[in-house]
């Protein structure tokens, strides 16, 4: 008798990594193809596919009584893909605004003082991040360095 998605999900909830692997084998291609369709970028689609299965592993917020696992994964993929597109659009808008504001005439070559100041600020931020607990640090890194939103 084949193992059902609900059975695999129950195993996943007990920390069974093999169950996650089996679910990935079943639905990884489906999640990737939807990711690629939404994002139109293979690298971003791969990243989103990995993110979806990490969410399934970490959050374990699928409720079998509300529908199929495949439907849950597709809805999650779609919403996270749209979040990434919105984030991409905000970044472009921000960069476009500042690119138009700052022309090459107004930009100067950084002085050695500027470079040292930037390096010191970078070190200060890195040290502050290292002092945070992992869960808070990873949230900040996802938000600021990878452009992810806090939307579910």
C-alpha positions in Angstrom: 0.0 0.0 0.0 1.5 3.4 -1.0 2.3 5.9 1.7 -0.2 8.9 1.5 0.8 12.6 1.8 -1.0 12.7 5.1 1.1 9.8 6.4 4.3 11.5 5.2 3.3 14.8 6.7 2.7 13.1 10.0 6.2 11.5 9.8 7.6 15.0 8.9 6.0 16.4 12.1 8.0 13.9 14.2 11.2 15.1 12.6 11.6 12.4 10.0 13.9 13.8 7.3 13.2 10.9 5.0 9.6 12.0 4.9 10.7 15.5 3.7 12.8 13.9 1.0 9.9 11.8 -0.2 7.6 14.8 -0.3 10.2 16.7 -2.2 10.5 13.8 -4.7 6.7 13.9 -5.1 6.2 17.7 -5.4 9.6 19.3 -6.0 9.1 19.4 -9.8 5.6 20.8 -9.4 6.7 23.5 -7.0 9.7 24.4 -9.2 7.6 24.6 -12.4 5.2 27.0 -10.8 8.0 29.0 -9.3 9.6 29.3 -12.7 6.3 30.3 -14.3 5.8 33.1 -11.7 9.3 34.3 -11.4 10.6 33.6 -15.0 14.1 33.1 -13.6 15.6 29.6 -13.0 17.9 30.6 -10.1 15.1 32.4 -8.3 12.7 29.4 -9.0 15.3 27.0 -7.4 15.6 29.3 -4.4 11.8 29.5 -4.0 11.5 25.8 -4.3 14.0 25.3 -1.5 12.2 27.9 0.6 8.8 26.2 0.2 10.1 22.9 1.5 12.0 24.6 4.3 8.7 26.3 5.3 7.0 22.9 5.2 9.7 21.4 7.4 10.0 24.3 9.9 6.6 25.8 10.2 4.6 22.6 9.7 1.4 24.6 9.1 -0.3 22.4 6.6 -3.8 21.2 7.8 -4.9 18.0 6.0 -8.5 18.7 6.9 -8.4 21.8 4.7 -7.3 20.2 1.5 -4.6 18.3 -0.4 -0.9 18.8 0.3 -0.3 19.6 -3.3 -2.9 22.4 -3.2 -1.3 23.8 -0.1 2.2 23.8 -1.7 0.9 25.4 -4.8 -0.8 28.2 -2.9 2.3 28.7 -0.8 4.5 28.8 -3.8 2.2 31.3 -5.6 2.0 33.7 -2.7 5.7 33.5 -2.0 6.5 34.0 -5.7 4.2 37.1 -5.8 6.0 38.4 -2.7 9.3 38.1 -4.5 8.0 39.9 -7.5 6.7 42.7 -5.4 10.0 42.9 -3.6 11.8 43.0 -6.9 9.5 45.8 -8.1 10.1 47.8 -5.0 13.9 47.4 -5.3 13.7 48.5 -9.0 11.6 51.5 -8.1 13.9 52.5 -5.3 17.0 52.2 -7.4 15.4 53.9 -10.3 14.4 56.8 -8.1 17.9 57.2 -6.7 19.5 56.6 -10.1 17.5 59.5 -11.5 18.2 61.7 -8.5 22.0 61.1 -8.5 23.6 61.8 -11.8 27.2 60.9 -12.6 28.1 64.6 -12.2 27.0 64.6 -8.5 28.7 61.3 -7.7 32.3 61.5 -6.5 35.0 58.9 -6.0 35.0 57.8 -2.3 37.9 59.2 -0.3 40.0 57.0 1.9 38.1 58.4 4.9 34.8 57.4 3.3 36.1 53.8 2.7 37.3 53.5 6.3 34.0 54.9 7.7 32.0 52.4 5.6 34.2 49.5 6.7 33.8 50.5 10.4 30.0 50.7 10.0 30.0 47.3 8.2 32.0 45.8 11.1 29.6 47.3 13.7 26.5 46.0 12.0 28.1 42.5 11.6 29.1 42.4 15.3 25.6 43.5 16.3 24.0 40.8 14.1 26.3 38.1 15.6 25.1 39.0 19.1 21.4 38.3 18.2 19.9 34.9 18.6 19.9 32.9 15.4 16.1 33.2 14.8 16.2 37.0 14.9 19.4 37.3 13.0 18.0 35.1 10.2 14.9 37.2 10.0 16.9 40.4 9.5 19.2 38.7 7.0 16.2 37.5 5.0 14.5 40.9 5.1 17.5 43.2 4.4 20.0 41.1 2.4 17.6 38.9 0.4 14.7 41.3 0.0 12.1 39.0 1.5 8.9 40.3 3.0 7.3 39.5 6.3 4.1 38.4 4.5 2.9 34.8 5.1 
